[in-house]
Amino acid sequence: MLGSASRFGTVRSLFCARVPALVPGPRCAEGGQICRPHQGYLGYLRWSSSKGEDSFSLEDVVAYGTWWCKTNMGQNIKEDVLRSALRKQLDVLEEADEENIAFGNVKICLEEMEHDEEIKTCIPFDEGSLQDFRENQAEDTEGEEDGQAEFEAFAEFAEANLMTSKEVLAFAEKRGARVEVVNSAAKITGHNGVQVDRIQCFHSKAWNPRSGDGKRVLQKIFEMGLREDIADSAPPEYCKWCKKFQSPEEIQSCTSNQRDCRRLESDSWKMKL
């Protein structure tokens, strides 16, 4: 780490060609040196001692940075863009170990993102923000575990009850998904845009819920919000007459008498009111 005064001469020699007139600034509390660059250079070259500090992997920092930008700025920063920009800053700090980056250097790198041509955002890194991030990650992990358990229960139900592709299509359509059959194949679309692009529907051996393809289809159906109990399924249902997804309330208030109107075609929407 670049935390001692004895290294300053070396650092100065490394950067003088690019940054004229580097002037030593006040020492930071941890004993590191702060260099204030010549006017016109984008940003400060700063570092601090890692002694007694937490360390973080580059992937941890990327996860924190993308989370902070999305949560606080509404910015969807691509992970590879942030990772590349952070590596440039780590090179400046001569921080080679991407698995153990000191707290102080993480703070420096994230703040310097303000000067990156693509990111253009100073990302604060402090104990408060870090605690918020960790709590968010814990909640996401708990949610993922709950979601996985729910899917496993759904898959168990499907393996016992959806034995053919026709039963899969009937299950999806009854709960409000859009089912389109063309020749011997079908496409299933959920209200949220999730799709099963193709499922064979007439071949007797076309469907096996335990196969890799079968599990992929079940996963997609689960992501559409379709559940064993109709009342627990996603509320919107596809209306063939309107040619769009409608909420149960919209279906209820529809005045169409067309046979394809969801209000007349099915009673499933009534279970979701």
DRENPA-3360 file (N, C-alpha, C; in nm, 2 decimals, always signed):
BEGIN
1 = MLGSASRF = +0.08/-0.12/+0.00/+0.00/+0.00/+0.00/+0.09/+0.12/+0.00 ~ +0.03/+0.23/-0.05/+0.10/+0.36/-0.06/+0.08/+0.44/+0.06 ~ +0.10/+0.39/+0.18/+0.07/+0.46/+0.30/+0.18/+0.53/+0.37 ~ +0.30/+0.52/+0.33/+0.41/+0.57/+0.40/+0.48/+0.69/+0.33 ~ +0.54/+0.78/+0.41/+0.60/+0.90/+0.34/+0.72/+0.85/+0.26 ~ +0.78/+0.74/+0.29/+0.90/+0.70/+0.22/+0.87/+0.66/+0.08 ~ +0.74/+0.62/+0.05/+0.70/+0.59/-0.08/+0.67/+0.70/-0.17 ~ +0.65/+0.82/-0.11/+0.60/+0.94/-0.18/+0.69/+0.97/-0.30;
9 = GTVRSLFC = +0.82/+0.96/-0.28/+0.91/+0.99/-0.39/+0.89/+0.90/-0.50 ~ +0.87/+0.77/-0.48/+0.84/+0.68/-0.58/+0.72/+0.71/-0.66 ~ +0.61/+0.74/-0.58/+0.48/+0.77/-0.64/+0.49/+0.90/-0.73 ~ +0.57/+1.00/-0.67/+0.59/+1.12/-0.74/+0.66/+1.10/-0.88 ~ +0.76/+1.01/-0.88/+0.83/+0.99/-1.00/+0.74/+0.91/-1.10 ~ +0.65/+0.83/-1.05/+0.56/+0.76/-1.14/+0.46/+0.85/-1.21 ~ +0.42/+0.95/-1.15/+0.31/+1.03/-1.20/+0.36/+1.17/-1.26 ~ +0.48/+1.21/-1.23/+0.52/+1.34/-1.27/+0.51/+1.36/-1.42;
17 = ARVPALVP = +0.53/+1.26/-1.50/+0.52/+1.27/-1.65/+0.38/+1.31/-1.69 ~ +0.28/+1.26/-1.61/+0.15/+1.28/-1.65/+0.08/+1.40/-1.58 ~ +0.13/+1.42/-1.45/+0.07/+1.52/-1.37/+0.17/+1.62/-1.32 ~ +0.19/+1.73/-1.38/+0.29/+1.83/-1.34/+0.27/+1.89/-1.21 ~ +0.38/+1.92/-1.14/+0.37/+1.99/-1.02/+0.29/+1.93/-0.91 ~ +0.31/+1.80/-0.88/+0.24/+1.73/-0.77/+0.29/+1.79/-0.64 ~ +0.20/+1.83/-0.56/+0.24/+1.90/-0.43/+0.19/+1.81/-0.32 ~ +0.27/+1.77/-0.22/+0.23/+1.70/-0.11/+0.13/+1.78/-0.03;
25 = GPRCAEGG = +0.02/+1.71/+0.01/-0.08/+1.78/+0.09/-0.07/+1.73/+0.23 ~ -0.17/+1.76/+0.32/-0.17/+1.72/+0.46/-0.19/+1.57/+0.47 ~ -0.13/+1.51/+0.57/-0.14/+1.36/+0.59/-0.28/+1.33/+0.64 ~ -0.33/+1.22/+0.59/-0.47/+1.18/+0.64/-0.45/+1.11/+0.78 ~ -0.56/+1.08/+0.84/-0.56/+1.04/+0.98/-0.48/+0.90/+0.99 ~ -0.50/+0.82/+0.88/-0.44/+0.68/+0.89/-0.29/+0.69/+0.86 ~ -0.23/+0.80/+0.82/-0.09/+0.81/+0.79/-0.06/+0.81/+0.65 ~ -0.16/+0.80/+0.56/-0.14/+0.81/+0.42/-0.12/+0.95/+0.37;
33 = QICRPHQG = -0.06/+0.97/+0.25/-0.03/+1.10/+0.20/-0.14/+1.14/+0.10 ~ -0.18/+1.26/+0.10/-0.27/+1.31/+0.00/-0.20/+1.39/-0.10 ~ -0.21/+1.36/-0.23/-0.14/+1.44/-0.33/-0.25/+1.53/-0.40 ~ -0.23/+1.66/-0.40/-0.32/+1.75/-0.47/-0.25/+1.78/-0.61 ~ -0.32/+1.74/-0.72/-0.26/+1.75/-0.85/-0.26/+1.89/-0.90 ~ -0.19/+1.91/-1.01/-0.19/+2.03/-1.08/-0.33/+2.06/-1.13 ~ -0.37/+2.19/-1.13/-0.50/+2.23/-1.18/-0.52/+2.18/-1.32 ~ -0.63/+2.12/-1.35/-0.66/+2.07/-1.48/-0.66/+1.92/-1.49;
41 = YLGYLRWS = -0.60/+1.85/-1.39/-0.60/+1.71/-1.38/-0.73/+1.67/-1.32 ~ -0.80/+1.57/-1.38/-0.93/+1.53/-1.33/-0.92/+1.44/-1.21 ~ -0.93/+1.50/-1.09/-0.94/+1.43/-0.97/-0.81/+1.43/-0.89 ~ -0.82/+1.37/-0.77/-0.70/+1.37/-0.68/-0.64/+1.23/-0.68 ~ -0.51/+1.22/-0.66/-0.45/+1.09/-0.63/-0.44/+1.08/-0.48 ~ -0.52/+1.00/-0.42/-0.52/+0.99/-0.28/-0.51/+0.84/-0.24 ~ -0.46/+0.82/-0.12/-0.46/+0.68/-0.07/-0.45/+0.69/+0.08 ~ -0.48/+0.57/+0.14/-0.47/+0.57/+0.29/-0.42/+0.43/+0.33;
49 = SSKGEDSF = -0.37/+0.42/+0.45/-0.32/+0.30/+0.50/-0.44/+0.20/+0.52 ~ -0.41/+0.07/+0.49/-0.51/-0.03/+0.51/-0.51/-0.09/+0.65 ~ -0.42/-0.05/+0.73/-0.40/-0.11/+0.86/-0.53/-0.09/+0.94 ~ -0.59/-0.21/+0.99/-0.70/-0.20/+1.08/-0.83/-0.18/+1.00 ~ -0.83/-0.18/+0.87/-0.95/-0.15/+0.80/-1.01/-0.28/+0.74 ~ -1.14/-0.27/+0.71/-1.20/-0.38/+0.63/-1.15/-0.38/+0.49 ~ -1.15/-0.50/+0.43/-1.11/-0.51/+0.29/-1.23/-0.57/+0.21 ~ -1.23/-0.54/+0.08/-1.34/-0.58/+0.00/-1.29/-0.63/-0.14;
57 = SLEDVVAY = -1.36/-0.72/-0.20/-1.32/-0.77/-0.33/-1.38/-0.67/-0.43 ~ -1.32/-0.67/-0.55/-1.37/-0.59/-0.66/-1.51/-0.61/-0.69 ~ -1.55/-0.74/-0.69/-1.69/-0.77/-0.72/-1.79/-0.72/-0.61 ~ -1.74/-0.71/-0.49/-1.82/-0.65/-0.38/-1.84/-0.50/-0.41 ~ -1.73/-0.44/-0.45/-1.74/-0.29/-0.48/-1.83/-0.27/-0.60 ~ -1.82/-0.35/-0.70/-1.91/-0.34/-0.82/-2.05/-0.35/-0.78 ~ -2.08/-0.45/-0.70/-2.22/-0.47/-0.65/-2.27/-0.35/-0.57 ~ -2.19/-0.30/-0.48/-2.22/-0.18/-0.40/-2.25/-0.06/-0.49;
65 = GTWWCKTN = -2.16/-0.04/-0.59/-2.17/+0.08/-0.68/-2.29/+0.08/-0.76 ~ -2.32/-0.04/-0.82/-2.44/-0.04/-0.91/-2.57/-0.03/-0.82 ~ -2.57/-0.09/-0.70/-2.68/-0.07/-0.61/-2.70/+0.07/-0.57 ~ -2.59/+0.14/-0.53/-2.60/+0.28/-0.49/-2.66/+0.37/-0.60 ~ -2.61/+0.35/-0.72/-2.65/+0.44/-0.83/-2.80/+0.41/-0.87 ~ -2.84/+0.29/-0.86/-2.98/+0.26/-0.89/-3.07/+0.31/-0.78 ~ -3.03/+0.29/-0.66/-3.12/+0.33/-0.54/-3.12/+0.48/-0.53 ~ -3.01/+0.55/-0.54/-3.01/+0.69/-0.51/-3.02/+0.78/-0.63;
73 = MGQNIKED = -2.98/+0.73/-0.75/-2.97/+0.82/-0.86/-3.07/+0.77/-0.97 ~ -3.12/+0.65/-0.96/-3.21/+0.60/-1.06/-3.13/+0.56/-1.19 ~ -3.00/+0.54/-1.17/-2.90/+0.51/-1.27/-2.88/+0.36/-1.28 ~ -2.90/+0.30/-1.40/-2.86/+0.16/-1.42/-2.72/+0.15/-1.48 ~ -2.62/+0.14/-1.39/-2.49/+0.13/-1.44/-2.45/-0.01/-1.48 ~ -2.40/-0.04/-1.59/-2.36/-0.17/-1.63/-2.24/-0.21/-1.55 ~ -2.25/-0.34/-1.50/-2.14/-0.39/-1.41/-2.01/-0.39/-1.48 ~ -2.00/-0.43/-1.61/-1.87/-0.43/-1.68/-1.81/-0.29/-1.69;
81 = VLRSALRK = -1.90/-0.19/-1.71/-1.85/-0.05/-1.72/-1.79/-0.01/-1.59 ~ -1.86/-0.03/-1.48/-1.81/+0.01/-1.35/-1.68/-0.07/-1.32 ~ -1.68/-0.20/-1.34/-1.56/-0.28/-1.31/-1.44/-0.23/-1.39 ~ -1.46/-0.19/-1.51/-1.34/-0.14/-1.59/-1.29/-0.01/-1.53 ~ -1.39/+0.08/-1.50/-1.35/+0.21/-1.45/-1.28/+0.20/-1.31 ~ -1.33/+0.10/-1.23/-1.26/+0.08/-1.10/-1.12/+0.03/-1.11 ~ -1.10/-0.06/-1.21/-0.97/-0.12/-1.23/-0.87/-0.01/-1.27 ~ -0.91/+0.09/-1.35/-0.83/+0.20/-1.38/-0.78/+0.28/-1.26;
89 = QLDVLEEA = -0.88/+0.30/-1.17/-0.84/+0.37/-1.04/-0.75/+0.28/-0.95 ~ -0.77/+0.16/-0.95/-0.69/+0.07/-0.87/-0.55/+0.07/-0.93 ~ -0.53/+0.08/-1.06/-0.40/+0.08/-1.12/-0.33/+0.21/-1.07 ~ -0.40/+0.32/-1.06/-0.34/+0.45/-1.02/-0.29/+0.44/-0.88 ~ -0.37/+0.36/-0.80/-0.34/+0.35/-0.65/-0.24/+0.23/-0.63 ~ -0.20/+0.17/-0.74/-0.11/+0.05/-0.73/-0.17/-0.06/-0.64 ~ -0.30/-0.07/-0.65/-0.37/-0.17/-0.57/-0.39/-0.30/-0.66 ~ -0.31/-0.40/-0.65/-0.31/-0.51/-0.74/-0.40/-0.62/-0.69;
97 = DEENIAFG = -0.43/-0.63/-0.56/-0.50/-0.74/-0.51/-0.65/-0.71/-0.52 ~ -0.72/-0.76/-0.61/-0.86/-0.73/-0.63/-0.95/-0.80/-0.53 ~ -0.90/-0.89/-0.45/-0.98/-0.96/-0.35/-0.97/-0.90/-0.22 ~ -0.87/-0.80/-0.20/-0.86/-0.74/-0.07/-0.82/-0.59/-0.09 ~ -0.93/-0.51/-0.12/-0.91/-0.37/-0.14/-0.95/-0.30/-0.01 ~ -0.86/-0.22/+0.04/-0.88/-0.15/+0.17/-1.00/-0.05/+0.16 ~ -1.06/-0.03/+0.27/-1.18/+0.06/+0.28/-1.15/+0.19/+0.22 ~ -1.03/+0.25/+0.26/-1.00/+0.38/+0.21/-0.98/+0.39/+0.06;
105 = NVKICLEE = -0.92/+0.29/+0.00/-0.90/+0.28/-0.14/-1.04/+0.26/-0.22 ~ -1.13/+0.19/-0.15/-1.26/+0.17/-0.21/-1.33/+0.31/-0.22 ~ -1.32/+0.38/-0.11/-1.38/+0.51/-0.11/-1.32/+0.60/-0.21 ~ -1.19/+0.60/-0.23/-1.13/+0.68/-0.33/-1.18/+0.65/-0.47 ~ -1.17/+0.52/-0.50/-1.21/+0.47/-0.64/-1.35/+0.51/-0.67 ~ -1.45/+0.49/-0.58/-1.59/+0.52/-0.60/-1.61/+0.67/-0.62 ~ -1.54/+0.75/-0.54/-1.56/+0.89/-0.55/-1.51/+0.94/-0.69 ~ -1.40/+0.88/-0.74/-1.34/+0.92/-0.86/-1.43/+0.88/-0.98;
113 = MEHDEEIK = -1.53/+0.81/-0.96/-1.62/+0.77/-1.07/-1.69/+0.90/-1.13 ~ -1.69/+1.00/-1.05/-1.75/+1.13/-1.10/-1.67/+1.18/-1.23 ~ -1.55/+1.14/-1.24/-1.47/+1.19/-1.35/-1.46/+1.08/-1.47 ~ -1.53/+0.97/-1.45/-1.53/+0.87/-1.56/-1.63/+0.92/-1.67 ~ -1.59/+0.90/-1.79/-1.66/+0.95/-1.91/-1.80/+0.89/-1.92 ~ -1.82/+0.77/-1.87/-1.94/+0.70/-1.89/-2.03/+0.71/-1.76 ~ -1.97/+0.70/-1.64/-2.04/+0.69/-1.52/-2.08/+0.83/-1.47 ~ -1.98/+0.92/-1.46/-2.01/+1.06/-1.43/-2.08/+1.08/-1.30;
121 = TCIPFDEG = -2.06/+1.00/-1.20/-2.13/+1.01/-1.07/-2.03/+0.98/-0.96 ~ -2.03/+1.07/-0.86/-1.95/+1.05/-0.74/-2.03/+0.95/-0.65 ~ -1.97/+0.84/-0.63/-2.04/+0.73/-0.55/-1.99/+0.74/-0.40 ~ -2.06/+0.79/-0.31/-2.01/+0.79/-0.17/-2.00/+0.65/-0.11 ~ -1.90/+0.64/-0.03/-1.87/+0.51/+0.04/-1.84/+0.54/+0.19 ~ -1.94/+0.51/+0.27/-1.92/+0.54/+0.42/-1.99/+0.42/+0.49 ~ -1.98/+0.42/+0.62/-2.03/+0.32/+0.70/-2.18/+0.31/+0.69 ~ -2.25/+0.43/+0.68/-2.40/+0.43/+0.67/-2.45/+0.37/+0.55;
129 = SLQDFREN = -2.39/+0.41/+0.43/-2.43/+0.36/+0.30/-2.39/+0.21/+0.29 ~ -2.28/+0.17/+0.35/-2.24/+0.03/+0.35/-2.34/-0.06/+0.43 ~ -2.38/-0.01/+0.54/-2.48/-0.08/+0.62/-2.61/-0.09/+0.55 ~ -2.66/+0.01/+0.48/-2.78/+0.01/+0.40/-2.77/-0.10/+0.29 ~ -2.65/-0.10/+0.23/-2.63/-0.20/+0.12/-2.63/-0.34/+0.18 ~ -2.57/-0.37/+0.29/-2.56/-0.50/+0.35/-2.70/-0.54/+0.39 ~ -2.78/-0.45/+0.44/-2.92/-0.49/+0.48/-3.00/-0.52/+0.36 ~ -2.98/-0.44/+0.25/-3.05/-0.47/+0.12/-3.02/-0.61/+0.07;
137 = QAEDTEGE = -2.89/-0.64/+0.08/-2.84/-0.77/+0.03/-2.90/-0.88/+0.11 ~ -2.91/-0.86/+0.24/-2.97/-0.97/+0.33/-3.11/-0.99/+0.29 ~ -3.19/-0.88/+0.27/-3.33/-0.89/+0.23/-3.34/-0.96/+0.10 ~ -3.26/-0.93/+0.00/-3.26/-0.99/-0.13/-3.24/-1.14/-0.12 ~ -3.14/-1.18/-0.03/-3.10/-1.32/-0.01/-3.22/-1.40/+0.05 ~ -3.29/-1.33/+0.15/-3.40/-1.40/+0.21/-3.51/-1.41/+0.11 ~ -3.53/-1.31/+0.03/-3.64/-1.32/-0.08/-3.61/-1.43/-0.18 ~ -3.48/-1.44/-0.22/-3.44/-1.54/-0.31/-3.47/-1.68/-0.25;
145 = EDGQAEFE = -3.44/-1.70/-0.12/-3.46/-1.83/-0.06/-3.60/-1.86/-0.05 ~ -3.69/-1.76/-0.02/-3.83/-1.78/-0.01/-3.89/-1.82/-0.15 ~ -3.84/-1.74/-0.25/-3.88/-1.76/-0.39/-3.84/-1.90/-0.44 ~ -3.72/-1.95/-0.40/-3.68/-2.08/-0.44/-3.76/-2.19/-0.38 ~ -3.80/-2.17/-0.25/-3.88/-2.27/-0.19/-4.02/-2.27/-0.25 ~ -4.07/-2.16/-0.29/-4.20/-2.15/-0.35/-4.20/-2.22/-0.49 ~ -4.09/-2.20/-0.56/-4.08/-2.26/-0.69/-4.07/-2.41/-0.68 ~ -3.99/-2.46/-0.58/-3.98/-2.60/-0.57/-4.11/-2.67/-0.54;
153 = AFAEFAEA = -4.20/-2.60/-0.46/-4.33/-2.65/-0.43/-4.42/-2.65/-0.55 ~ -4.40/-2.55/-0.63/-4.48/-2.54/-0.76/-4.43/-2.65/-0.86 ~ -4.30/-2.67/-0.86/-4.25/-2.78/-0.95/-4.30/-2.91/-0.91 ~ -4.31/-2.94/-0.78/-4.36/-3.06/-0.73/-4.50/-3.08/-0.77 ~ -4.58/-2.98/-0.76/-4.72/-2.98/-0.80/-4.73/-3.01/-0.95 ~ -4.65/-2.94/-1.03/-4.65/-2.96/-1.18/-4.61/-3.10/-1.22 ~ -4.51/-3.16/-1.15/-4.47/-3.29/-1.19/-4.58/-3.39/-1.17 ~ -4.66/-3.36/-1.07/-4.77/-3.46/-1.04/-4.90/-3.43/-1.11;
161 = NLMTSKEV = -4.92/-3.31/-1.16/-5.05/-3.27/-1.22/-5.04/-3.23/-1.37 ~ -4.93/-3.18/-1.41/-4.91/-3.13/-1.55/-4.83/-3.23/-1.63 ~ -4.90/-3.34/-1.67/-4.82/-3.45/-1.72/-4.81/-3.44/-1.87 ~ -4.89/-3.36/-1.94/-4.88/-3.34/-2.08/-4.87/-3.20/-2.12 ~ -4.82/-3.17/-2.24/-4.81/-3.03/-2.28/-4.95/-2.96/-2.29 ~ -5.05/-3.04/-2.33/-5.19/-2.99/-2.33/-5.23/-2.94/-2.20 ~ -5.20/-3.02/-2.09/-5.23/-2.98/-1.96/-5.16/-2.85/-1.92 ~ -5.03/-2.83/-1.96/-4.96/-2.71/-1.93/-5.02/-2.59/-2.00;
169 = LAFAEKRG = -5.06/-2.61/-2.12/-5.13/-2.49/-2.19/-5.26/-2.46/-2.13 ~ -5.34/-2.56/-2.09/-5.47/-2.53/-2.03/-5.45/-2.47/-1.89 ~ -5.35/-2.51/-1.82/-5.32/-2.45/-1.69/-5.28/-2.30/-1.71 ~ -5.20/-2.27/-1.80/-5.16/-2.13/-1.83/-5.27/-2.04/-1.87 ~ -5.35/-2.09/-1.97/-5.46/-2.01/-2.02/-5.57/-1.99/-1.92 ~ -5.60/-2.09/-1.84/-5.70/-2.07/-1.73/-5.66/-1.97/-1.63 ~ -5.54/-1.94/-1.61/-5.49/-1.84/-1.51/-5.46/-1.71/-1.58 ~ -5.49/-1.70/-1.71/-5.48/-1.56/-1.77/-5.37/-1.54/-1.86;
177 = ARVEVVNS = -5.28/-1.64/-1.89/-5.17/-1.62/-1.98/-5.22/-1.62/-2.12 ~ -5.15/-1.56/-2.21/-5.19/-1.57/-2.35/-5.12/-1.69/-2.42 ~ -5.21/-1.78/-2.48/-5.16/-1.90/-2.54/-5.19/-1.89/-2.69 ~ -5.09/-1.91/-2.77/-5.10/-1.90/-2.91/-5.05/-2.04/-2.97 ~ -5.14/-2.10/-3.04/-5.10/-2.23/-3.10/-5.09/-2.22/-3.25 ~ -4.97/-2.26/-3.30/-4.95/-2.25/-3.45/-4.90/-2.39/-3.49 ~ -4.98/-2.45/-3.58/-4.94/-2.59/-3.62/-4.93/-2.68/-3.50 ~ -4.82/-2.74/-3.47/-4.80/-2.83/-3.36/-4.73/-2.78/-3.24;
185 = AAKITGHN = -4.71/-2.64/-3.24/-4.63/-2.58/-3.13/-4.72/-2.46/-3.08 ~ -4.68/-2.42/-2.96/-4.75/-2.31/-2.89/-4.65/-2.22/-2.83 ~ -4.70/-2.09/-2.81/-4.62/-1.99/-2.74/-4.71/-1.94/-2.62 ~ -4.65/-1.93/-2.50/-4.71/-1.88/-2.39/-4.65/-1.75/-2.34 ~ -4.74/-1.65/-2.32/-4.69/-1.51/-2.28/-4.76/-1.47/-2.16 ~ -4.68/-1.42/-2.06/-4.74/-1.37/-1.93/-4.77/-1.22/-1.94 ~ -4.84/-1.17/-1.85/-4.88/-1.03/-1.84/-4.75/-0.94/-1.83 ~ -4.64/-1.00/-1.78/-4.52/-0.92/-1.75/-4.42/-0.94/-1.87;
193 = GVQVDRIQ = -4.46/-1.00/-1.98/-4.37/-1.01/-2.09/-4.29/-1.14/-2.09 ~ -4.29/-1.22/-1.98/-4.22/-1.34/-1.98/-4.28/-1.44/-2.08 ~ -4.20/-1.51/-2.16/-4.25/-1.60/-2.26/-4.19/-1.74/-2.26 ~ -4.27/-1.83/-2.30/-4.22/-1.96/-2.34/-4.23/-1.96/-2.49 ~ -4.12/-1.95/-2.56/-4.13/-1.92/-2.70/-4.19/-2.04/-2.78 ~ -4.16/-2.16/-2.74/-4.21/-2.27/-2.81/-4.23/-2.39/-2.72 ~ -4.34/-2.46/-2.73/-4.36/-2.58/-2.66/-4.44/-2.67/-2.75 ~ -4.40/-2.79/-2.78/-4.47/-2.89/-2.86/-4.60/-2.93/-2.79;
201 = CFHSKAWN = -4.71/-2.93/-2.86/-4.83/-2.96/-2.79/-4.91/-3.08/-2.83 ~ -4.87/-3.15/-2.94/-4.95/-3.26/-2.98/-4.88/-3.40/-2.98 ~ -4.75/-3.39/-2.98/-4.67/-3.52/-2.98/-4.68/-3.58/-2.84 ~ -4.71/-3.71/-2.84/-4.74/-3.78/-2.71/-4.62/-3.77/-2.62 ~ -4.50/-3.76/-2.67/-4.38/-3.76/-2.59/-4.31/-3.63/-2.59 ~ -4.39/-3.52/-2.62/-4.33/-3.39/-2.63/-4.30/-3.33/-2.50 ~ -4.36/-3.37/-2.39/-4.35/-3.30/-2.27/-4.31/-3.40/-2.15 ~ -4.20/-3.35/-2.09/-4.15/-3.43/-1.97/-4.12/-3.32/-1.86;
209 = PRSGDGKR = -4.20/-3.31/-1.76/-4.18/-3.20/-1.66/-4.05/-3.22/-1.58 ~ -3.99/-3.34/-1.59/-3.86/-3.37/-1.52/-3.74/-3.34/-1.60 ~ -3.76/-3.32/-1.73/-3.65/-3.29/-1.82/-3.60/-3.15/-1.81 ~ -3.48/-3.12/-1.87/-3.42/-2.99/-1.86/-3.52/-2.89/-1.93 ~ -3.57/-2.92/-2.04/-3.66/-2.83/-2.11/-3.79/-2.82/-2.04 ~ -3.84/-2.92/-1.98/-3.96/-2.92/-1.90/-3.94/-2.82/-1.78 ~ -3.83/-2.83/-1.71/-3.81/-2.74/-1.60/-3.79/-2.60/-1.64 ~ -3.74/-2.58/-1.76/-3.72/-2.44/-1.81/-3.86/-2.38/-1.83;
217 = VLQKIFEM = -3.95/-2.46/-1.89/-4.09/-2.41/-1.91/-4.16/-2.38/-1.78 ~ -4.15/-2.47/-1.69/-4.21/-2.45/-1.56/-4.15/-2.32/-1.49 ~ -4.02/-2.30/-1.50/-3.96/-2.18/-1.44/-4.02/-2.05/-1.51 ~ -4.04/-2.05/-1.64/-4.10/-1.94/-1.71/-4.24/-1.92/-1.66 ~ -4.32/-2.03/-1.65/-4.46/-2.01/-1.61/-4.47/-1.96/-1.47 ~ -4.38/-2.00/-1.39/-4.37/-1.95/-1.25/-4.34/-1.80/-1.25 ~ -4.24/-1.76/-1.34/-4.21/-1.62/-1.34/-4.32/-1.53/-1.40 ~ -4.41/-1.59/-1.47/-4.53/-1.52/-1.52/-4.63/-1.49/-1.40;
225 = GLREDIAD = -4.60/-1.55/-1.29/-4.69/-1.53/-1.18/-4.81/-1.63/-1.17 ~ -4.80/-1.74/-1.25/-4.91/-1.84/-1.25/-4.88/-1.94/-1.13 ~ -4.99/-1.96/-1.06/-4.97/-2.05/-0.94/-5.08/-2.16/-0.94 ~ -5.06/-2.26/-0.85/-5.16/-2.37/-0.84/-5.30/-2.32/-0.82 ~ -5.31/-2.23/-0.72/-5.44/-2.17/-0.69/-5.46/-2.05/-0.78 ~ -5.57/-2.04/-0.85/-5.60/-1.93/-0.94/-5.60/-1.80/-0.87 ~ -5.65/-1.79/-0.75/-5.66/-1.67/-0.67/-5.52/-1.62/-0.64 ~ -5.42/-1.70/-0.63/-5.28/-1.66/-0.60/-5.20/-1.63/-0.72;
233 = SAPPEYCK = -5.26/-1.64/-0.84/-5.19/-1.61/-0.96/-5.19/-1.46/-0.99 ~ -5.11/-1.42/-1.08/-5.10/-1.27/-1.11/-5.24/-1.23/-1.16 ~ -5.29/-1.11/-1.11/-5.42/-1.07/-1.15/-5.45/-1.04/-1.30 ~ -5.37/-0.98/-1.38/-5.41/-0.95/-1.51/-5.43/-1.08/-1.60 ~ -5.53/-1.08/-1.68/-5.56/-1.19/-1.77/-5.57/-1.14/-1.91 ~ -5.54/-1.23/-2.01/-5.54/-1.19/-2.15/-5.68/-1.20/-2.20 ~ -5.73/-1.10/-2.27/-5.86/-1.10/-2.33/-5.84/-1.11/-2.49 ~ -5.89/-1.21/-2.54/-5.88/-1.24/-2.69/-5.95/-1.14/-2.77;
241 = WCKKFQSP = -6.06/-1.08/-2.71/-6.14/-0.98/-2.79/-6.06/-0.85/-2.79 ~ -6.02/-0.81/-2.67/-5.95/-0.68/-2.66/-5.80/-0.69/-2.71 ~ -5.75/-0.81/-2.72/-5.61/-0.84/-2.76/-5.51/-0.77/-2.67 ~ -5.54/-0.78/-2.54/-5.44/-0.72/-2.44/-5.48/-0.78/-2.30 ~ -5.38/-0.76/-2.21/-5.41/-0.80/-2.07/-5.49/-0.70/-2.00 ~ -5.58/-0.75/-1.92/-5.67/-0.66/-1.84/-5.67/-0.70/-1.70 ~ -5.69/-0.60/-1.61/-5.70/-0.63/-1.47/-5.84/-0.69/-1.44 ~ -5.86/-0.77/-1.33/-6.00/-0.82/-1.30/-6.11/-0.71/-1.30;
249 = EEIQSCTS = -6.07/-0.60/-1.25/-6.17/-0.49/-1.24/-6.21/-0.44/-1.38 ~ -6.11/-0.43/-1.47/-6.14/-0.39/-1.61/-6.22/-0.50/-1.68 ~ -6.19/-0.62/-1.66/-6.27/-0.73/-1.72/-6.42/-0.72/-1.67 ~ -6.43/-0.70/-1.54/-6.56/-0.69/-1.48/-6.65/-0.58/-1.54 ~ -6.59/-0.47/-1.56/-6.66/-0.35/-1.61/-6.68/-0.35/-1.76 ~ -6.62/-0.45/-1.83/-6.64/-0.46/-1.98/-6.78/-0.48/-2.02 ~ -6.83/-0.42/-2.12/-6.97/-0.43/-2.16/-6.98/-0.52/-2.29 ~ -6.87/-0.57/-2.34/-6.88/-0.65/-2.46/-6.95/-0.78/-2.45;
257 = NQRDCRRL = -7.02/-0.82/-2.55/-7.10/-0.94/-2.55/-7.03/-1.05/-2.65 ~ -6.91/-1.01/-2.69/-6.84/-1.10/-2.78/-6.80/-1.23/-2.70 ~ -6.80/-1.34/-2.78/-6.77/-1.47/-2.72/-6.63/-1.48/-2.66 ~ -6.54/-1.41/-2.73/-6.40/-1.41/-2.69/-6.37/-1.31/-2.58 ~ -6.46/-1.24/-2.53/-6.44/-1.14/-2.42/-6.40/-1.23/-2.30 ~ -6.30/-1.19/-2.23/-6.26/-1.26/-2.11/-6.37/-1.27/-2.00 ~ -6.45/-1.17/-1.99/-6.56/-1.16/-1.90/-6.65/-1.28/-1.92 ~ -6.68/-1.32/-2.04/-6.77/-1.42/-2.07/-6.70/-1.56/-2.09;
265 = ESDSWKMK = -6.58/-1.55/-2.13/-6.50/-1.67/-2.16/-6.46/-1.75/-2.04 ~ -6.43/-1.68/-1.93/-6.38/-1.75/-1.81/-6.43/-1.68/-1.68 ~ -6.43/-1.76/-1.58/-6.47/-1.70/-1.44/-6.35/-1.68/-1.35 ~ -6.23/-1.71/-1.41/-6.11/-1.71/-1.32/-6.08/-1.57/-1.27 ~ -6.11/-1.47/-1.35/-6.08/-1.33/-1.30/-6.17/-1.29/-1.18 ~ -6.28/-1.36/-1.16/-6.37/-1.33/-1.04/-6.30/-1.37/-0.91 ~ -6.21/-1.48/-0.92/-6.14/-1.52/-0.81/-6.03/-1.43/-0.76 ~ -6.00/-1.33/-0.85/-5.88/-1.24/-0.82/-5.93/-1.10/-0.78;
273 = L = -6.06/-1.08/-0.77/-6.11/-0.95/-0.73/-6.09/-0.93/-0.58;
% end
